[in-house]
Amino acid sequence: MTERPLRLVLVDDHEMVLQGLKAILARFAGRVRIVGEAADAAAAGPLVDALDPDIVLVDVRLGRTSGLDLCRSLVERDPARRVVLLSAYDDEQYLFQALRAGAAGYLLKRVGGAELVAHLERVAQGETVVDPAMAGRAAASAARLQRGEFWPGAHLGLTHRESEVLALAVAGLSNRAIAGRLVLGEETVKSHLRSIYRKLEVSDRAGAVAVALREGIVH
């Protein structure tokens, strides 16, 4: 337990999520206190600098920007900054990216209120926390990655699904065709492609295909 409530800043681009987090954390007013909230990375940076909270709780996806990029920026400005990523994605590659960005924690959005507060208290005490539902798989994946037993593109931060989408894009399939082949929604395919572009530091499909061929991700 901490001597005073932990001071939190929440960053999420969905109003319903922000309101839900506030309602959940209100039950633990003696342990955590929300001192600020932001809906995007542009607003979050100055807010965090001004309020200097104990922890910044950030969604992995922030509309057109990335919570991972925001985390990296906050930690670069202040290496002691404690940032926890809250995500709907239980893919360990997102976890690895979060840790590389300097995050002090990666938790799934299905976490319960009491568990969330307990994790935040551990972060405030200097620990790095990983959602228990992911810990075992993440350890196994890290071992496989160390042995080189992973999918093409993992070394660039691509998830397994993103690697599949990229391979089909290189093969010339349209978004609709990729969706049909992988049994996904077309909007989901577009979301994967946006993530691929960000990770490969390109702006479009042609750039992603060029990187994939140059790096030997697909042949």
N, C-alpha and C positions, 0 to 999 in steps of 0.2 A: 504494500500500500504506500502511496505517496503522502507527504505531509500536507500538501495542498492539491486542489484539483489540477489535472493536466490541462494545459491551455492548447486547444486545437484550432487549426484552420482547415476547413473542408473545401475541396475543389472538385466540382462535378458539373457537367454541362446539362444535367437533367434536374429540373426543379423538384420533381417527385422524389428523386433519390436524395437530394439535399434535405427535403422536408422529412423524409423517412428516417434518415440518419439523426436528425435533430430530435425527432420524437423518441427514437430508441435510446439515444444517449441522455435524454432528459431524465430517464429513470436512474441515472448514475451521477447526478449533479454533484455529489460529494467527492467524486473521483475524477470526473472530466468536465471541462467547461469549453464550449464553442465560443471563440472570441472573434471569428471572422469566417466568411465564406466567399468563394469566387466561382464563376461559371466557366472561366477559360484561363489559359496560361498567361495571357497578356495582363489580366487583372490580378492574377495570383501572385506574380513576382513582387510587385510593389507592396501588395498587402502583407505578404509574409515578411518582407524587409521592415515594414513599419511596425507590425505587431510582435515579431520575434516569438512565435509560439513554440511550445515544447515539441509538438509534432504537427506535420502537415499530412493530412489524409487525402490522397489524390486518386481519382479514377484513372485507370490505364488509358481509356479512350476519352478524349475531350473534343468532340466534334471533329473539326478538320485538323486539330493538333494532337499531340501525344502527351499523355501523362508521364511517359518515360522521358521524353525530352524536357519536360518541366522539372522532373526530378533531377535530371542531370544538371540543369541550369541552376537550380536552387543549391545543390551540393557544391557546385563549382564556385558559387558566390560565397558560400559558407560551409566549409567541410564538416563542421559540427552539426549541420542541419539534419534533423531526423525526419525522413520522409517515408511514409508507408503507402504502398500502392494497394488499392482496393479494386478487385477485378472480377468480372464474370467469366474470365477465361482460366480454366484449370490446366492449360498447356504449359509444361515445364519450361519451354523455350521463352515464354513471356517472363517467367520467374527468373531465368538466367539473365535476360536482358535487364530486368529491374535491378538485380544485384550488381550488374556491370555499370548501371547508371548511378549507383551509390545509394539505392534504397535500403532502409533499415528494416523493411518488412514487406511481405507480399501476402495478402489475405483475400479470400474469395468472398463475394458479396453475400453468400448464404450464411456467413458466420453469424452466430447469435450475439445479442447485445452484451451479455456478461462475458462471453468469450472474447469479443472484440475489445472490451475495456481491459481485460486481463492482458491481452496481447500488447495493447498500447502502453500499459504500465511497464511491461518487460522492455519494450523499446526505449522508454524514457530512462530505464536503468542501464541502458547501454547494450542490450541484446539485439540480435537480428532475428526476426521471427518469420517463419514460413508456415502457411496454413497447414495444419496437421494432415489434411486430406491429400496434400501434395508432397509431403516431406519424403515418404518412402520412394515414390516414383521419381522424384527429382534426384535423389541420391543414386538410384539405379541408372538414370539417364546420364548423370554426370560421369559415372564410371564407364558407361558405353561410349560417351563422347571422348573420354580420355583414351580409350582403346581404338578410337577411329571407327567404331561400329555404329554409325548413325546415318541418317538419310542425307543425300546431297543437299547442300545449302545450309545445313545446321551450323557450320562454322561461320556463316554470315548472319546468323540469328533467325533464319527462316524456320517456321514450324513445319511439321511434317505435311500438314494440309497445304500450306503455302508453297512448299516444294512441289506438290502434286499439281497445284493450279499453275505454277510457273512452267512446268514441263508441258502442260497442255497448251499454254499460251505460245510457247516456243514452237509447238507442233502446228500452230496456225488456227486453233479452234477459237471460235467466238465465245463471248461470255455466256451466251445461252447454251452453246454446245458443251462448254466446260461444266456448267451447272447440271446439264443432263447426264454427263458422264460420271460426275461425282455425287449425284443425287443431292444437290444443294439448290438453294434459291439463287436467282440471278443477282439479287442485291448482296447476298453473302459473298458471291464470287467477286463482285466489285469491291467489297470491303477488303477481301484478301489481297486483291491487286493493289489497292491503295497502301496497305501495309507492306507489301513487297516493294513497291516503289520507294517508300520511306526508308526501309532497311537497306536497300541497294543504292540509295541516294541517287535515284533517277526520277524523271518527271512523267514518263509515259511507258507504254507497253514496249515500244521499240527499244528504249533504253534498257528495260529489264531483260529483254531477249538478248541484247548485246552482252550484258554482264553475265547472264547465264551461260552463254556460249564461251565467253572469254575465261570464266572461272571454272569451266568444266562441270557446272551444276547439272546440265543436261547436254546431250550430244546430238 
